Amino acid sequence: MKIHFTKKEFRTLIKLMQISDWIMYAHKTQSEITKSAEIQLIQKIYSYSKEMGCEDLIEYSKGLNIFVETHEAEFNSEANTVITEYNEENFWEELIDRLSNRDILHKYTKEEFSRLSDEEKINTDFDSETPWVEEFKKYGIKRIGIVKK
């Protein structure tokens, strides 16, 4: 199979790979990363970067013996903007979700919560999340702290 890309399409493909690479491997060890089929595919596609006029995004590292993002692509690319926005939004969603779940478990045992109707569970989730959403919209993380008992 042959696929033909315009330079613009290839740049978009690189952006998509940078985003997926970050999501999949940002917290993995180097040995876990290099063995993956996804990274091998990314390397194969990156190998065409110079041919596609994208050497401003991807370059070959002789020291690492792999294709890597250029400094500019890593820190000032559209993919980096998307990743930063994702991380920011995900942080707040996870924080609210975890604090809300903690609060629900203070109010109900797991068994009690499991006996609630679907509608009651949704309302309980919403009621538990609302104060946290309001808190973080108003104060961000300014009032978060550790309470030592």
ChimeraX commands (.cxc) that place a marker at each C-alpha (Angstrom):
marker #1 position 0.00,0.00,0.00 radius 0.5
marker #1 position 1.22,3.48,-0.81 radius 0.5
marker #1 position -0.11,6.63,0.75 radius 0.5
marker #1 position 0.72,10.03,-0.66 radius 0.5
marker #1 position 0.74,13.05,1.64 radius 0.5
marker #1 position 1.02,16.72,0.88 radius 0.5
marker #1 position 3.51,18.62,3.03 radius 0.5
marker #1 position 0.58,20.09,5.00 radius 0.5
marker #1 position -0.93,16.63,5.59 radius 0.5
marker #1 position 2.44,15.26,6.67 radius 0.5
marker #1 position 2.90,18.10,9.16 radius 0.5
marker #1 position -0.58,17.33,10.52 radius 0.5
marker #1 position 0.36,13.66,10.82 radius 0.5
marker #1 position 3.48,14.61,12.77 radius 0.5
marker #1 position 1.36,16.75,15.11 radius 0.5
marker #1 position -1.02,13.83,15.70 radius 0.5
marker #1 position 1.91,11.51,16.42 radius 0.5
marker #1 position 3.46,14.01,18.85 radius 0.5
marker #1 position 0.18,14.22,20.76 radius 0.5
marker #1 position -0.40,10.47,20.84 radius 0.5
marker #1 position 3.24,9.85,21.78 radius 0.5
marker #1 position 2.87,12.20,24.75 radius 0.5
marker #1 position -0.39,10.66,25.93 radius 0.5
marker #1 position 0.88,7.10,25.60 radius 0.5
marker #1 position 4.49,7.42,26.75 radius 0.5
marker #1 position 5.11,10.56,28.81 radius 0.5
marker #1 position 5.23,8.50,32.00 radius 0.5
marker #1 position 6.91,5.33,30.71 radius 0.5
marker #1 position 10.49,4.23,31.01 radius 0.5
marker #1 position 12.80,4.38,27.99 radius 0.5
marker #1 position 12.88,0.59,27.70 radius 0.5
marker #1 position 9.07,0.43,27.63 radius 0.5
marker #1 position 8.96,3.10,24.96 radius 0.5
marker #1 position 11.55,1.83,22.49 radius 0.5
marker #1 position 10.03,-1.65,22.31 radius 0.5
marker #1 position 6.53,-0.48,21.41 radius 0.5
marker #1 position 5.06,-1.04,17.97 radius 0.5
marker #1 position 3.69,2.51,18.05 radius 0.5
marker #1 position 7.12,4.08,18.53 radius 0.5
marker #1 position 8.56,1.91,15.77 radius 0.5
marker #1 position 5.81,3.15,13.45 radius 0.5
marker #1 position 6.41,6.75,14.51 radius 0.5
marker #1 position 10.12,6.30,13.76 radius 0.5
marker #1 position 9.30,4.90,10.34 radius 0.5
marker #1 position 7.12,7.90,9.52 radius 0.5
marker #1 position 9.59,10.38,11.02 radius 0.5
marker #1 position 12.26,8.95,8.70 radius 0.5
marker #1 position 10.45,10.67,5.82 radius 0.5
marker #1 position 10.51,14.10,7.48 radius 0.5
marker #1 position 13.44,15.51,5.55 radius 0.5
marker #1 position 12.03,14.21,2.25 radius 0.5
marker #1 position 8.71,15.91,3.12 radius 0.5
marker #1 position 10.38,19.22,4.00 radius 0.5
marker #1 position 9.70,18.88,7.72 radius 0.5
marker #1 position 13.25,18.97,9.05 radius 0.5
marker #1 position 12.20,21.97,11.15 radius 0.5
marker #1 position 10.04,19.51,13.13 radius 0.5
marker #1 position 12.00,16.24,13.11 radius 0.5
marker #1 position 15.72,15.54,13.01 radius 0.5
marker #1 position 17.90,12.47,13.30 radius 0.5
marker #1 position 19.90,12.14,16.51 radius 0.5
marker #1 position 23.13,10.26,15.86 radius 0.5
marker #1 position 23.75,9.98,19.60 radius 0.5
marker #1 position 20.38,8.35,20.25 radius 0.5
marker #1 position 20.19,6.64,16.86 radius 0.5
marker #1 position 16.55,7.70,16.45 radius 0.5
marker #1 position 14.48,10.49,14.96 radius 0.5
marker #1 position 13.52,13.14,17.51 radius 0.5
marker #1 position 11.54,16.34,17.58 radius 0.5
marker #1 position 13.60,19.46,17.09 radius 0.5
marker #1 position 13.81,21.82,20.04 radius 0.5
marker #1 position 11.44,24.21,18.27 radius 0.5
marker #1 position 8.89,21.45,17.56 radius 0.5
marker #1 position 9.03,20.13,21.10 radius 0.5
marker #1 position 8.47,23.45,22.85 radius 0.5
marker #1 position 6.76,25.77,20.38 radius 0.5
marker #1 position 4.59,23.55,18.22 radius 0.5
marker #1 position 0.85,23.36,17.82 radius 0.5
marker #1 position 1.04,19.86,19.29 radius 0.5
marker #1 position 2.66,21.28,22.43 radius 0.5
marker #1 position -0.20,23.78,22.73 radius 0.5
marker #1 position -2.78,20.99,22.40 radius 0.5
marker #1 position -0.94,18.85,24.98 radius 0.5
marker #1 position -0.69,21.78,27.42 radius 0.5
marker #1 position -4.41,22.53,27.07 radius 0.5
marker #1 position -5.24,18.85,27.53 radius 0.5
marker #1 position -3.05,18.56,30.62 radius 0.5
marker #1 position -4.57,21.69,32.16 radius 0.5
marker #1 position -8.16,20.60,31.59 radius 0.5
marker #1 position -7.44,17.02,32.61 radius 0.5
marker #1 position -5.83,18.18,35.86 radius 0.5
marker #1 position -8.96,20.03,36.96 radius 0.5
marker #1 position -11.32,17.26,35.85 radius 0.5
marker #1 position -9.31,14.60,37.69 radius 0.5
marker #1 position -8.92,16.71,40.81 radius 0.5
marker #1 position -12.66,17.46,40.97 radius 0.5
marker #1 position -13.55,13.84,40.22 radius 0.5
marker #1 position -11.25,12.41,42.88 radius 0.5
marker #1 position -12.27,14.89,45.56 radius 0.5
marker #1 position -15.92,14.35,44.71 radius 0.5
marker #1 position -15.53,10.57,44.90 radius 0.5
marker #1 position -13.75,10.93,48.23 radius 0.5
marker #1 position -16.61,13.03,49.55 radius 0.5
marker #1 position -19.19,10.52,48.35 radius 0.5
marker #1 position -17.32,7.71,50.14 radius 0.5
marker #1 position -17.41,9.80,53.32 radius 0.5
marker #1 position -21.17,10.09,52.96 radius 0.5
marker #1 position -21.98,6.55,51.74 radius 0.5
marker #1 position -20.39,3.15,52.04 radius 0.5
marker #1 position -19.72,1.46,48.70 radius 0.5
marker #1 position -22.63,-0.85,49.41 radius 0.5
marker #1 position -24.99,2.06,50.16 radius 0.5
marker #1 position -23.90,3.90,47.04 radius 0.5
marker #1 position -24.38,0.80,44.87 radius 0.5
marker #1 position -28.01,0.57,46.08 radius 0.5
marker #1 position -28.83,4.08,44.84 radius 0.5
marker #1 position -30.80,4.36,41.62 radius 0.5
marker #1 position -28.93,5.61,38.53 radius 0.5
marker #1 position -30.68,8.96,38.88 radius 0.5
marker #1 position -29.67,9.23,42.54 radius 0.5
marker #1 position -26.06,8.38,41.66 radius 0.5
marker #1 position -25.99,11.08,38.97 radius 0.5
marker #1 position -27.49,13.62,41.37 radius 0.5
marker #1 position -25.08,12.61,44.12 radius 0.5
marker #1 position -22.11,12.96,41.72 radius 0.5
marker #1 position -23.34,16.35,40.54 radius 0.5
marker #1 position -24.03,17.58,44.07 radius 0.5
marker #1 position -20.60,16.42,45.19 radius 0.5
marker #1 position -18.77,17.97,42.22 radius 0.5
marker #1 position -20.51,21.37,42.25 radius 0.5
marker #1 position -18.78,22.82,45.33 radius 0.5
marker #1 position -15.38,21.78,43.96 radius 0.5
marker #1 position -16.09,23.28,40.54 radius 0.5
marker #1 position -17.10,26.56,42.19 radius 0.5
marker #1 position -14.10,26.48,44.54 radius 0.5
marker #1 position -11.56,25.96,41.77 radius 0.5
marker #1 position -13.17,28.48,39.43 radius 0.5
marker #1 position -12.96,31.11,42.14 radius 0.5
marker #1 position -9.66,30.27,43.86 radius 0.5
marker #1 position -7.74,27.82,41.68 radius 0.5
marker #1 position -5.34,25.90,43.92 radius 0.5
marker #1 position -4.73,28.79,46.36 radius 0.5
marker #1 position -6.75,27.21,49.15 radius 0.5
marker #1 position -5.63,23.59,48.70 radius 0.5
marker #1 position -3.54,22.22,51.54 radius 0.5
marker #1 position -2.76,19.14,53.56 radius 0.5
marker #1 position -4.56,18.74,56.86 radius 0.5
marker #1 position -2.39,16.83,59.31 radius 0.5
marker #1 position -4.30,14.85,61.89 radius 0.5
marker link #1:1,2 radius 0.2
marker link #1:2,3 radius 0.2
marker link #1:3,4 radius 0.2
marker link #1:4,5 radius 0.2
marker link #1:5,6 radius 0.2
marker link #1:6,7 radius 0.2
marker link #1:7,8 radius 0.2
marker link #1:8,9 radius 0.2
marker link #1:9,10 radius 0.2
marker link #1:10,11 radius 0.2
marker link #1:11,12 radius 0.2
marker link #1:12,13 radius 0.2
marker link #1:13,14 radius 0.2
marker link #1:14,15 radius 0.2
marker link #1:15,16 radius 0.2
marker link #1:16,17 radius 0.2
marker link #1:17,18 radius 0.2
marker link #1:18,19 radius 0.2
marker link #1:19,20 radius 0.2
marker link #1:20,21 radius 0.2
marker link #1:21,22 radius 0.2
marker link #1:22,23 radius 0.2
marker link #1:23,24 radius 0.2
marker link #1:24,25 radius 0.2
marker link #1:25,26 radius 0.2
marker link #1:26,27 radius 0.2
marker link #1:27,28 radius 0.2
marker link #1:28,29 radius 0.2
marker link #1:29,30 radius 0.2
marker link #1:30,31 radius 0.2
marker link #1:31,32 radius 0.2
marker link #1:32,33 radius 0.2
marker link #1:33,34 radius 0.2
marker link #1:34,35 radius 0.2
marker link #1:35,36 radius 0.2
marker link #1:36,37 radius 0.2
marker link #1:37,38 radius 0.2
marker link #1:38,39 radius 0.2
marker link #1:39,40 radius 0.2
marker link #1:40,41 radius 0.2
marker link #1:41,42 radius 0.2
marker link #1:42,43 radius 0.2
marker link #1:43,44 radius 0.2
marker link #1:44,45 radius 0.2
marker link #1:45,46 radius 0.2
marker link #1:46,47 radius 0.2
marker link #1:47,48 radius 0.2
marker link #1:48,49 radius 0.2
marker link #1:49,50 radius 0.2
marker link #1:50,51 radius 0.2
marker link #1:51,52 radius 0.2
marker link #1:52,53 radius 0.2
marker link #1:53,54 radius 0.2
marker link #1:54,55 radius 0.2
marker link #1:55,56 radius 0.2
marker link #1:56,57 radius 0.2
marker link #1:57,58 radius 0.2
marker link #1:58,59 radius 0.2
marker link #1:59,60 radius 0.2
marker link #1:60,61 radius 0.2
marker link #1:61,62 radius 0.2
marker link #1:62,63 radius 0.2
marker link #1:63,64 radius 0.2
marker link #1:64,65 radius 0.2
marker link #1:65,66 radius 0.2
marker link #1:66,67 radius 0.2
marker link #1:67,68 radius 0.2
marker link #1:68,69 radius 0.2
marker link #1:69,70 radius 0.2
marker link #1:70,71 radius 0.2
marker link #1:71,72 radius 0.2
marker link #1:72,73 radius 0.2
marker link #1:73,74 radius 0.2
marker link #1:74,75 radius 0.2
marker link #1:75,76 radius 0.2
marker link #1:76,77 radius 0.2
marker link #1:77,78 radius 0.2
marker link #1:78,79 radius 0.2
marker link #1:79,80 radius 0.2
marker link #1:80,81 radius 0.2
marker link #1:81,82 radius 0.2
marker link #1:82,83 radius 0.2
marker link #1:83,84 radius 0.2
marker link #1:84,85 radius 0.2
marker link #1:85,86 radius 0.2
marker link #1:86,87 radius 0.2
marker link #1:87,88 radius 0.2
marker link #1:88,89 radius 0.2
marker link #1:89,90 radius 0.2
marker link #1:90,91 radius 0.2
marker link #1:91,92 radius 0.2
marker link #1:92,93 radius 0.2
marker link #1:93,94 radius 0.2
marker link #1:94,95 radius 0.2
marker link #1:95,96 radius 0.2
marker link #1:96,97 radius 0.2
marker link #1:97,98 radius 0.2
marker link #1:98,99 radius 0.2
marker link #1:99,100 radius 0.2
marker link #1:100,101 radius 0.2
marker link #1:101,102 radius 0.2
marker link #1:102,103 radius 0.2
marker link #1:103,104 radius 0.2
marker link #1:104,105 radius 0.2
marker link #1:105,106 radius 0.2
marker link #1:106,107 radius 0.2
marker link #1:107,108 radius 0.2
marker link #1:108,109 radius 0.2
marker link #1:109,110 radius 0.2
marker link #1:110,111 radius 0.2
marker link #1:111,112 radius 0.2
marker link #1:112,113 radius 0.2
marker link #1:113,114 radius 0.2
marker link #1:114,115 radius 0.2
marker link #1:115,116 radius 0.2
marker link #1:116,117 radius 0.2
marker link #1:117,118 radius 0.2
marker link #1:118,119 radius 0.2
marker link #1:119,120 radius 0.2
marker link #1:120,121 radius 0.2
marker link #1:121,122 radius 0.2
marker link #1:122,123 radius 0.2
marker link #1:123,124 radius 0.2
marker link #1:124,125 radius 0.2
marker link #1:125,126 radius 0.2
marker link #1:126,127 radius 0.2
marker link #1:127,128 radius 0.2
marker link #1:128,129 radius 0.2
marker link #1:129,130 radius 0.2
marker link #1:130,131 radius 0.2
marker link #1:131,132 radius 0.2
marker link #1:132,133 radius 0.2
marker link #1:133,134 radius 0.2
marker link #1:134,135 radius 0.2
marker link #1:135,136 radius 0.2
marker link #1:136,137 radius 0.2
marker link #1:137,138 radius 0.2
marker link #1:138,139 radius 0.2
marker link #1:139,140 radius 0.2
marker link #1:140,141 radius 0.2
marker link #1:141,142 radius 0.2
marker link #1:142,143 radius 0.2
marker link #1:143,144 radius 0.2
marker link #1:144,145 radius 0.2
marker link #1:145,146 radius 0.2
marker link #1:146,147 radius 0.2
marker link #1:147,148 radius 0.2
marker link #1:148,149 radius 0.2
view
